[in-house]
Amino acid sequence: MFVKEILHRKGHEIKTVAPGEALEYCAAHMKLEGVGALVVCEADKALKGVISERDIVRAIVDYGPRALKMKASDFMDTHPVTCAPGDTIASVAKRMTQGRVRHTPVCEDGAIVGVVSIGDIVKERFEELDLERETLRDLAAMHSVAG
């Protein structure tokens, strides 16, 4: 299974924020959109980084309430784990686990074409395993009838 199949099912919508936005805005935007991270980009849509809930929590721990007025660019991951539509789910899951990230921008020809979360990957993997299980059950049933 490939990343492009996840994007085909979930869509290519990308929730973004500008690097200069305050963390308070980022947090409110994440809550409103129901996401755990935002892609940080300028008007040209070039990837600058990713800001996650975890980044915001760390900022508050380090700087207290004043962190909420600080910029996304001060706390974003400037070298996020990325993937391509043709990457396998297994390879992306491994990179996300190694990088300890839960959201990965999907890039193609220098453009962001989507975002996948570890939840998306786990869901697809469970569905894939369920299909394999059903196929094996059907084959076993056919074998017992034929035997």
Summary of the structure (lengths in Angstrom):
residues: 147
radius of gyration: 19.1
end to end distance: 33.3
largest distance: 72.7
contacts: 429
relative contact order: 0.18
helix: 54%
strand: 22%
